[in-house]
Amino acid sequence: MCPGKDGKTLTDKREVPGSTPNFRHYPTDRDVLLKSSHRWINGKRTDDDVGPYWRVHDKLYDLTGFVDKHPGGRDWILASRGTDITELFEISHLTSLPLQYLRQYYVREASSPRNSPYTFHSNGFFKRFRERAGPILKEVGTGPSSLMVTMQDSLAVSFLLLMVAAASWDSLPLALMAGVFLAATGNCAHNFTHQRDTWRLYYLDLTLLSSYEFRIIHIMSHHGYPNTYYDFEVAVLEPFWTFLPKPNKNWIQRYGSYILDPILLPLALFSEGLKRLWFLALGEVRFRPENGLPILELLVFLVLSQSIIVALRLWLVMHAVCSVLVVTLALVGTHHHPDIYHQGDAMRQDRDFGLCQLDAVRDRVEINTNLFLVAVGYGHHALHHLLPTVDHSKLTYLYPALLETCREHHIDYSFVRVWYMVKGKYLQLANITPSVTPKIINSWESEENER
């Protein structure tokens, strides 16, 4: 239960519009038909209600003069203007020094409690883990290893060569392979979107996704609030994939995925590209040069293929394959299973950000076996959610710090199998019964140890 805007106590998350359990507000524009990054961030500005400032914990700052000084790049600051960036700020910095640096931009104390339920106490799980991780990362570094860079570039070059070969020889099999390597390139580029601006983050734009939008909908939204109402990556899937345990799911939402996936998966990324064109036409967003990369790919097919029809077919096939792989890995990867927390389930009493992250994620033992699988398959995912700006190649060094912190907080950290998560997708879609007891990390049982 939680207090609504009118002061009443709620027993149902939609009893009073604008209020939810655990969060003070139901997200503005969450249920609009066409969901987008700019609509999500504008809705968050409404809900956070901090005017033209940036909120960190209970203080407001004016970071206008810091835009060009930010080591991570301008977009992070500009995109988050007018919002509570507490979660983003905490997971992006390894020490307390940036918080001290903020003092010169201080405006005033916030006049209302934070919308988010998460806490960052000095003796809490997240802060204790980050303290232990700091010395390790000081020694090994936080940026990409030479192997990570070589692998990312090799995937991109392989994709480009396969695309040119497919266009030159009008080869459907080569177009299929180009789609496979395009998906691997995009998934690997996810690693670089979390870091300071480099040209490698634009590898993601070779797909029909936008690296700029991805930083909002994935990093600011999903990483800040996984499996909650404020997780764009949950909201944008509805009504076709409805992962939250809503009692009013219809039969198609619960079981239709078995039949609809072959139709929806190839079209998913195309829908994102078409939405971008629609919002450009409406003037709601501005064109970014990297958005034109998929069009350049189409031009390659048009120039090298025998006909316009063949060129268009090969380009569509390539991106359809990419869409299937990217979206499938996202759906069956790390976040969806009835044993994992989703909004509607009872939330743990200790709202420490790190603990809530662990409640909403699982790691698969097979994916963590080598860096390639980690990079393209979202490996070391619990660590990635705790410190997302750390390169995937350096996360493996943080397990001693994670395990020590888990022991300190009496948490039984374990891995699950890939099949456990594959089944979990369909089980969670069918789930219409919110858990009345918290689904916390130290209650993992049964299937996580199955062989």
Buried (B, 14 or more C-beta within 10 A) or exposed (E): EBEBEEEEEBEEBEEBEBBBBBBBBBBBBBEEEBBBBBBBBBBBBBBBBBEEBBBBBEBBBBBBEBBEEBEBBEBBBEBBBBBBBBBBBBBBBBEEEBBEEBEEBEBEEBEEEBBBBBBBEEEBBBBBBBBBBBEBBEEBEBBBBEEBBEBBBBBBEBBBEBBBBBBBBBBBEBBBBBBBBBBBBBBBBBBBBBBBBEEBBBBBBBBBBBBBBBBBBBBBBBBBBBBBBBBBBBBBBBEBBBBBBBEEBEEEBBBBBEEBBEEBBBBBBBBBBEBBEEBBEEEEBEEBEBBEBBEEBBBBBBEBBEEEEBBBBBBBBBBBBBBBBBBBBBBBBBBBBBBBBBBBBBBBEBBBBBBBBBBBBBBBBBBBEEBBBBBBBBBBBBBBBBBBBBBBBBBBBBBEBBEEBBEEBEBEBBBBBBEBBBBBBBBBBBBBEBBEEBBBBBEBEEBBEEE
